[in-house]
Amino acid sequence: MPAVEKVGSPESEVYMNIFVMRHGQAAPEVSEDALRPLTKQGRNEVSLMARWLAPQVAQFDLVLVSPYVRAQQTWQQLSKVFIGLQVETCDLITPTCDADIAASLILAYGDKFSNGNILVISHMPLVGYLVESLCAGMMAPIFVTSGIAKITVNEGAGGIFAWLEGPHNIQALHKPTFQALRQLG
């Protein structure tokens, strides 16, 4: 279990950390949207984001993954770096699903995974609307492919938006790693 981090007032303890991730870059054309696989660049960007996030998160207590191929492949890439104690394919986090229902589902897991880390791998526009639904007063951000947002949920309070990062921001900081990943394919 991760250490409880203090946010805001001394009485405010983190109930759970929710990481919302958009899948990696996917192939543009396939017969069905759900079947689009990750591209080589998509795999590289997911790997870069995993290596960037690893020092901040030891493991994910719960991973919810869209059933779409590109989201499943994104988790496959991430699982080379992270342990997911419980991994579930979730039909309620596909691109056109209702963000409020998805947010309610995620928050319902809070009792089971209190003080834990939850990763949600989904799609635009849902990932943006999910952040908006979880964080009162926040407008839906735009996620680049492989972008990850962190939301802390305090016990008895709503979600607090911590950050949103993508491979283009991280790439400059980890240029040698990114170039090595590109060469590996």
C-alpha positions as CSV (number, residue, x, y, z in Angstrom):
1,M,0.0,0.0,0.0
2,P,1.3,3.5,-0.8
3,A,2.0,5.9,2.0
4,V,-0.9,8.2,2.9
5,E,0.0,11.7,1.6
6,K,-1.3,14.8,3.3
7,V,-3.1,17.2,1.0
8,G,-4.5,20.6,2.1
9,S,-5.5,20.7,5.8
10,P,-3.8,18.5,8.3
11,E,-7.0,16.4,8.7
12,S,-7.2,15.8,4.9
13,E,-5.9,12.3,4.0
14,V,-5.8,10.8,0.6
15,Y,-8.5,8.2,0.2
16,M,-7.2,7.0,-3.1
17,N,-5.2,8.1,-6.1
18,I,-6.8,7.7,-9.5
19,F,-4.7,7.7,-12.6
20,V,-6.6,8.3,-15.8
21,M,-4.7,7.3,-19.0
22,R,-5.6,7.6,-22.6
23,H,-4.3,4.7,-24.7
24,G,-1.2,5.0,-26.8
25,Q,-1.3,6.1,-30.5
26,A,-3.4,3.7,-32.5
27,A,-3.5,2.7,-36.2
28,P,-5.8,5.0,-38.1
29,E,-7.9,2.6,-40.1
30,V,-9.3,-0.8,-39.3
31,S,-12.7,-2.2,-40.1
32,E,-14.0,-1.5,-36.5
33,D,-12.8,1.2,-34.1
34,A,-12.6,-1.3,-31.3
35,L,-10.0,-3.3,-33.2
36,R,-7.4,-0.6,-33.8
37,P,-4.0,-1.7,-32.5
38,L,-1.2,0.4,-31.1
39,T,1.4,1.7,-33.6
40,K,5.1,1.3,-32.9
41,Q,5.1,5.0,-31.8
42,G,2.2,4.3,-29.5
43,R,4.0,1.4,-27.8
44,N,7.1,3.6,-27.4
45,E,5.2,6.4,-25.9
46,V,3.4,4.1,-23.5
47,S,6.7,2.7,-22.4
48,L,8.2,6.2,-21.9
49,M,5.2,7.2,-19.7
50,A,5.5,4.0,-17.7
51,R,9.2,4.6,-17.0
52,W,8.4,8.2,-16.0
53,L,5.6,7.2,-13.7
54,A,7.3,4.2,-12.1
55,P,9.3,6.2,-9.5
56,Q,6.0,7.8,-8.3
57,V,3.8,4.6,-8.1
58,A,5.0,1.3,-6.8
59,Q,2.0,-0.7,-8.1
60,F,-1.7,-0.3,-9.0
61,D,-4.2,-1.9,-6.7
62,L,-6.8,-1.9,-9.4
63,V,-6.5,-1.5,-13.2
64,L,-9.7,-0.9,-15.2
65,V,-9.1,-1.3,-19.0
66,S,-11.4,-0.6,-21.9
67,P,-12.1,-3.8,-23.9
68,Y,-10.8,-2.0,-27.1
69,V,-7.6,-3.5,-28.5
70,R,-5.5,-0.3,-28.2
71,A,-6.4,0.0,-24.5
72,Q,-5.7,-3.6,-23.8
73,Q,-2.3,-3.3,-25.6
74,T,-1.6,-0.1,-23.6
75,W,-2.0,-2.2,-20.4
76,Q,0.2,-4.9,-21.8
77,Q,3.0,-2.3,-22.3
78,L,2.5,-0.8,-18.9
79,S,2.5,-4.3,-17.2
80,K,6.1,-4.7,-18.2
81,V,6.8,-2.0,-15.6
82,F,3.9,-2.1,-13.2
83,I,2.2,-4.7,-11.1
84,G,-1.6,-4.6,-11.3
85,L,-3.0,-6.5,-8.3
86,Q,-6.4,-6.7,-9.8
87,V,-6.9,-6.1,-13.6
88,E,-10.4,-5.9,-15.0
89,T,-11.7,-5.3,-18.5
90,C,-14.5,-2.8,-18.1
91,D,-17.2,-2.2,-20.8
92,L,-18.2,1.1,-19.0
93,I,-15.1,3.0,-20.1
94,T,-15.3,2.9,-23.9
95,P,-15.2,6.2,-25.8
96,T,-18.9,6.8,-25.9
97,C,-19.8,5.8,-22.3
98,D,-21.2,8.1,-19.7
99,A,-18.4,9.7,-17.6
100,D,-20.6,10.2,-14.6
101,I,-21.5,6.5,-14.5
102,A,-17.8,5.6,-15.0
103,A,-16.8,8.0,-12.2
104,S,-19.4,6.5,-9.9
105,L,-18.0,3.0,-10.6
106,I,-14.4,4.1,-9.9
107,L,-15.4,5.8,-6.7
108,A,-17.4,2.7,-5.6
109,Y,-14.1,0.8,-5.7
110,G,-12.8,3.3,-3.1
111,D,-14.0,1.2,-0.2
112,K,-12.1,-1.9,-1.4
113,F,-9.0,0.0,-2.4
114,S,-8.8,2.8,0.1
115,N,-5.3,4.4,0.3
116,G,-4.6,2.7,-3.0
117,N,-3.8,3.5,-6.6
118,I,-6.4,2.9,-9.3
119,L,-5.4,3.1,-13.0
120,V,-8.1,3.6,-15.7
121,I,-7.1,3.1,-19.3
122,S,-9.6,4.5,-21.7
123,H,-10.2,6.9,-24.7
124,M,-11.0,10.4,-25.7
125,P,-13.4,12.0,-25.1
126,L,-14.2,9.8,-22.0
127,V,-10.9,10.4,-20.2
128,G,-11.4,14.2,-20.3
129,Y,-15.0,14.0,-19.1
130,L,-14.0,11.5,-16.4
131,V,-11.6,14.1,-15.0
132,E,-14.3,16.7,-15.2
133,S,-16.8,14.4,-13.4
134,L,-14.3,13.4,-10.6
135,C,-13.0,17.0,-10.0
136,A,-15.7,19.5,-9.2
137,G,-15.3,22.8,-11.0
138,M,-12.8,21.4,-13.5
139,M,-13.4,21.5,-17.3
140,A,-12.6,18.4,-19.3
141,P,-8.9,18.5,-20.3
142,I,-7.7,17.3,-23.6
143,F,-5.5,14.2,-23.4
144,V,-2.8,13.4,-25.9
145,T,-2.3,9.7,-26.7
146,S,-0.5,8.1,-23.7
147,G,-1.4,11.1,-21.6
148,I,-1.9,10.4,-17.9
149,A,-3.7,12.5,-15.3
150,K,-3.5,12.1,-11.5
151,I,-6.5,12.8,-9.3
152,T,-6.3,12.5,-5.5
153,V,-9.5,11.7,-3.7
154,N,-9.7,12.8,-0.1
155,E,-11.9,11.0,2.3
156,G,-15.2,12.9,2.6
157,A,-14.2,15.2,-0.2
158,G,-14.1,15.2,-4.0
159,G,-11.3,14.6,-6.4
160,I,-8.4,17.1,-6.6
161,F,-6.7,17.4,-10.0
162,A,-3.0,17.0,-9.4
163,W,-1.5,16.9,-12.9
164,L,-1.8,15.8,-16.6
165,E,1.4,14.8,-18.5
166,G,2.0,13.3,-21.9
167,P,5.0,11.8,-23.7
168,H,5.7,15.1,-25.5
169,N,6.3,16.8,-22.2
170,I,8.3,13.9,-20.7
171,Q,10.3,13.2,-23.9
172,A,12.5,16.3,-23.4
173,L,13.4,15.2,-19.9
174,H,14.1,11.6,-20.9
175,K,15.4,12.1,-24.5
176,P,18.0,9.3,-24.3
177,T,15.4,6.8,-22.9
178,F,12.9,7.8,-25.6
179,Q,15.5,7.4,-28.4
180,A,16.6,4.0,-27.0
181,L,12.9,2.9,-26.9
182,R,12.4,4.0,-30.5
183,Q,15.3,1.8,-31.6
184,L,13.9,-1.2,-29.7
185,G,10.6,-1.0,-31.4
